Amino acid sequence: MGITIVNQYDRVVVRRWGSFRGVLDPGFHWLWPIMEQGDRVDIREQVDRVPTQKYITSDNVVVDMDFVIYYRVLAHLAKEAVLDVLNYRAAVINLAFSTLRSVIGSTTLAQALSERERIQDQLQLRMDGVTGRWGVKVSQVEINEIDPPPGVKSAMEREKSAAAIKTADITESEGKRQ
């Protein structure tokens, strides 16, 4: 049937004989069967967890990272999400992989572990610049975990332990001196 109900959280991009005709706002609408085709776009915020991947830092350490992307299609740009990119969801996730690879590739392991918020902000800004053409707004990127290899982890733990022992020795000798 040609009756189409557009929900408050949807927009429908309509094409007549393959050419863009318009975007339907929420409400009750009629689409001519065979002549018109509507593609429904959800404009609510979407959350995708990007699975753990291996990334190489600038000091050649391989780290495992996973993160979450929060994004949504802007209502007034629903046309671009349908007509300018084949699958905006897959495009956003793949862009996140490559952008994070670039950001992590320009930082050291120590920076990656200590400056998580800066990396998240940089990732979001870079992604927003590209996804804007698709009518998508990346609202937030959250890095869940940065996991260095076991050998590096144990070396970091030994370094931390050595620093604690050194501080304790200095404090003890200061106490004896006084």
Contacts in CASP RR format, 6 or more apart in sequence:
PFRMAT RR
TARGET T0000
AUTHOR 0000-0000-0000
METHOD contacts of the structure
MODEL  1
MGITIVNQYDRVVVRRWGSFRGVLDPGFHWLWPIMEQGDRVDIREQVDRV
PTQKYITSDNVVVDMDFVIYYRVLAHLAKEAVLDVLNYRAAVINLAFSTL
RSVIGSTTLAQALSERERIQDQLQLRMDGVTGRWGVKVSQVEINEIDPPP
GVKSAMEREKSAAAIKTADITESEGKRQ
1 33 0 8 1.000
2 30 0 8 1.000
2 31 0 8 1.000
2 32 0 8 1.000
2 33 0 8 1.000
3 28 0 8 1.000
3 29 0 8 1.000
3 30 0 8 1.000
3 31 0 8 1.000
4 12 0 8 1.000
4 24 0 8 1.000
4 28 0 8 1.000
4 29 0 8 1.000
4 30 0 8 1.000
4 31 0 8 1.000
4 38 0 8 1.000
5 27 0 8 1.000
5 28 0 8 1.000
5 29 0 8 1.000
6 12 0 8 1.000
6 24 0 8 1.000
6 25 0 8 1.000
6 26 0 8 1.000
6 27 0 8 1.000
6 29 0 8 1.000
6 40 0 8 1.000
7 26 0 8 1.000
8 26 0 8 1.000
9 42 0 8 1.000
9 43 0 8 1.000
9 44 0 8 1.000
10 26 0 8 1.000
10 40 0 8 1.000
10 41 0 8 1.000
10 42 0 8 1.000
10 43 0 8 1.000
11 23 0 8 1.000
11 24 0 8 1.000
11 25 0 8 1.000
11 40 0 8 1.000
11 41 0 8 1.000
11 43 0 8 1.000
11 73 0 8 1.000
11 75 0 8 1.000
11 78 0 8 1.000
12 23 0 8 1.000
12 24 0 8 1.000
12 29 0 8 1.000
12 38 0 8 1.000
12 39 0 8 1.000
12 40 0 8 1.000
12 41 0 8 1.000
13 20 0 8 1.000
13 22 0 8 1.000
13 23 0 8 1.000
13 24 0 8 1.000
13 38 0 8 1.000
13 39 0 8 1.000
13 41 0 8 1.000
13 78 0 8 1.000
13 79 0 8 1.000
13 81 0 8 1.000
13 82 0 8 1.000
13 83 0 8 1.000
14 20 0 8 1.000
14 21 0 8 1.000
14 22 0 8 1.000
14 23 0 8 1.000
14 24 0 8 1.000
14 31 0 8 1.000
14 36 0 8 1.000
14 37 0 8 1.000
14 38 0 8 1.000
15 21 0 8 1.000
15 36 0 8 1.000
15 37 0 8 1.000
15 38 0 8 1.000
15 39 0 8 1.000
16 32 0 8 1.000
16 35 0 8 1.000
16 36 0 8 1.000
17 35 0 8 1.000
18 37 0 8 1.000
20 79 0 8 1.000
20 83 0 8 1.000
21 36 0 8 1.000
22 79 0 8 1.000
23 78 0 8 1.000
23 79 0 8 1.000
31 37 0 8 1.000
31 38 0 8 1.000
39 82 0 8 1.000
41 73 0 8 1.000
41 78 0 8 1.000
41 81 0 8 1.000
41 82 0 8 1.000
42 73 0 8 1.000
43 72 0 8 1.000
43 73 0 8 1.000
43 74 0 8 1.000
43 75 0 8 1.000
43 78 0 8 1.000
44 72 0 8 1.000
45 70 0 8 1.000
45 71 0 8 1.000
45 72 0 8 1.000
45 139 0 8 1.000
46 70 0 8 1.000
46 71 0 8 1.000
46 72 0 8 1.000
46 89 0 8 1.000
47 68 0 8 1.000
47 69 0 8 1.000
47 70 0 8 1.000
48 68 0 8 1.000
48 69 0 8 1.000
48 71 0 8 1.000
48 89 0 8 1.000
48 92 0 8 1.000
48 93 0 8 1.000
49 66 0 8 1.000
49 67 0 8 1.000
49 68 0 8 1.000
49 144 0 8 1.000
50 66 0 8 1.000
50 67 0 8 1.000
50 68 0 8 1.000
50 69 0 8 1.000
50 93 0 8 1.000
50 96 0 8 1.000
50 97 0 8 1.000
51 66 0 8 1.000
52 64 0 8 1.000
52 65 0 8 1.000
52 66 0 8 1.000
52 145 0 8 1.000
52 147 0 8 1.000
53 64 0 8 1.000
53 65 0 8 1.000
53 66 0 8 1.000
53 97 0 8 1.000
53 100 0 8 1.000
54 62 0 8 1.000
54 63 0 8 1.000
54 64 0 8 1.000
55 62 0 8 1.000
55 63 0 8 1.000
55 64 0 8 1.000
55 65 0 8 1.000
55 100 0 8 1.000
55 101 0 8 1.000
55 104 0 8 1.000
55 105 0 8 1.000
56 62 0 8 1.000
56 63 0 8 1.000
56 104 0 8 1.000
56 105 0 8 1.000
57 63 0 8 1.000
57 104 0 8 1.000
57 105 0 8 1.000
57 107 0 8 1.000
57 108 0 8 1.000
57 109 0 8 1.000
57 112 0 8 1.000
58 105 0 8 1.000
58 106 0 8 1.000
58 107 0 8 1.000
58 108 0 8 1.000
59 108 0 8 1.000
59 109 0 8 1.000
61 109 0 8 1.000
61 148 0 8 1.000
61 149 0 8 1.000
61 152 0 8 1.000
62 149 0 8 1.000
63 104 0 8 1.000
63 109 0 8 1.000
63 112 0 8 1.000
63 146 0 8 1.000
63 147 0 8 1.000
63 148 0 8 1.000
63 149 0 8 1.000
64 145 0 8 1.000
64 146 0 8 1.000
64 147 0 8 1.000
65 100 0 8 1.000
65 104 0 8 1.000
65 143 0 8 1.000
65 145 0 8 1.000
65 146 0 8 1.000
65 147 0 8 1.000
66 143 0 8 1.000
66 144 0 8 1.000
66 145 0 8 1.000
67 96 0 8 1.000
67 100 0 8 1.000
67 120 0 8 1.000
67 123 0 8 1.000
67 141 0 8 1.000
67 142 0 8 1.000
67 143 0 8 1.000
67 144 0 8 1.000
68 141 0 8 1.000
68 142 0 8 1.000
68 144 0 8 1.000
69 92 0 8 1.000
69 93 0 8 1.000
69 96 0 8 1.000
69 127 0 8 1.000
69 138 0 8 1.000
69 140 0 8 1.000
69 141 0 8 1.000
70 138 0 8 1.000
70 139 0 8 1.000
70 140 0 8 1.000
70 141 0 8 1.000
70 142 0 8 1.000
71 92 0 8 1.000
71 131 0 8 1.000
71 136 0 8 1.000
71 137 0 8 1.000
71 138 0 8 1.000
71 139 0 8 1.000
72 136 0 8 1.000
72 137 0 8 1.000
72 139 0 8 1.000
73 81 0 8 1.000
73 88 0 8 1.000
73 135 0 8 1.000
73 136 0 8 1.000
73 137 0 8 1.000
74 135 0 8 1.000
74 136 0 8 1.000
74 137 0 8 1.000
77 132 0 8 1.000
77 134 0 8 1.000
77 135 0 8 1.000
77 136 0 8 1.000
78 135 0 8 1.000
80 132 0 8 1.000
80 133 0 8 1.000
80 134 0 8 1.000
80 135 0 8 1.000
81 88 0 8 1.000
81 134 0 8 1.000
81 135 0 8 1.000
81 136 0 8 1.000
84 133 0 8 1.000
84 134 0 8 1.000
84 135 0 8 1.000
85 91 0 8 1.000
85 134 0 8 1.000
88 131 0 8 1.000
88 134 0 8 1.000
88 135 0 8 1.000
88 136 0 8 1.000
91 131 0 8 1.000
91 134 0 8 1.000
92 127 0 8 1.000
92 131 0 8 1.000
92 134 0 8 1.000
92 136 0 8 1.000
92 138 0 8 1.000
95 127 0 8 1.000
95 130 0 8 1.000
95 131 0 8 1.000
96 123 0 8 1.000
96 127 0 8 1.000
96 141 0 8 1.000
99 123 0 8 1.000
99 126 0 8 1.000
99 127 0 8 1.000
100 123 0 8 1.000
102 126 0 8 1.000
103 119 0 8 1.000
103 122 0 8 1.000
103 123 0 8 1.000
103 126 0 8 1.000
104 112 0 8 1.000
104 119 0 8 1.000
107 115 0 8 1.000
107 119 0 8 1.000
109 148 0 8 1.000
109 152 0 8 1.000
112 119 0 8 1.000
112 146 0 8 1.000
113 146 0 8 1.000
113 148 0 8 1.000
116 143 0 8 1.000
116 146 0 8 1.000
119 143 0 8 1.000
120 140 0 8 1.000
120 141 0 8 1.000
120 142 0 8 1.000
120 143 0 8 1.000
123 141 0 8 1.000
124 138 0 8 1.000
124 140 0 8 1.000
124 141 0 8 1.000
127 138 0 8 1.000
127 141 0 8 1.000
128 137 0 8 1.000
128 138 0 8 1.000
131 137 0 8 1.000
131 138 0 8 1.000
148 156 0 8 1.000
END
